[in-house]
Amino acid sequence: MNNGLLVLALLLTAVTATAAALTRDPVRQAAVLALLGLCLALLFTVLQAPDVALSQLGVGSAITPLLILLTVRRVRREEHSDELAAGSGARADRPDRAE
């Protein structure tokens, strides 16, 4: 039973890691990365490393995807404000001054 569970956890981790590598959209990639963190936590639990599994749950499936989502949101917001500034003739770095 333990070997079957180990093989299943390894396969699940391999499939999820491949999906994370092949995903191109950053928002979807963050979601797949969170799922990969869960799979790795499961794998560490099966390998009898509960402390590493808990760390993986916190960092790999919660904090890292959250930071990716916040970064994508900020970049998209800045791109949107640059587009608006270009359309109105104002500079993006100084929206209070028009050229």
WOMO-V838051 format. One record per residue. RES is the residue in three letters. BURIAL is 1 if it has 9 or more other ideal C-beta (glycine too) atoms within 8 Angstrom, else 0. Layout:
res = [RES/RES]
burial = [BURIAL/BURIAL]
This chain:
res = [MET/ASN/ASN/GLY/LEU/LEU/VAL/LEU/ALA/LEU/LEU/LEU/THR/ALA/VAL/THR/ALA/THR/ALA/ALA/ALA/LEU/THR/ARG/ASP/PRO/VAL/ARG/GLN/ALA/ALA/VAL/LEU/ALA/LEU/LEU/GLY/LEU/CYS/LEU/ALA/LEU/LEU/PHE/THR/VAL/LEU/GLN/ALA/PRO/ASP/VAL/ALA/LEU/SER/GLN/LEU/GLY/VAL/GLY/SER/ALA/ILE/THR/PRO/LEU/LEU/ILE/LEU/LEU/THR/VAL/ARG/ARG/VAL/ARG/ARG/GLU/GLU/HIS/SER/ASP/GLU/LEU/ALA/ALA/GLY/SER/GLY/ALA/ARG/ALA/ASP/ARG/PRO/ASP/ARG/ALA/GLU]
burial = [0/0/0/0/1/1/0/0/1/1/0/1/1/0/0/1/1/0/1/1/0/0/1/0/0/0/0/1/1/1/1/1/1/1/1/1/1/1/1/1/1/1/1/1/1/1/0/0/0/0/0/0/1/1/0/1/1/1/1/1/1/1/0/1/1/1/0/1/1/0/0/1/0/0/0/0/0/1/0/0/1/1/0/0/1/0/0/0/0/1/1/1/0/0/0/0/0/0/0]
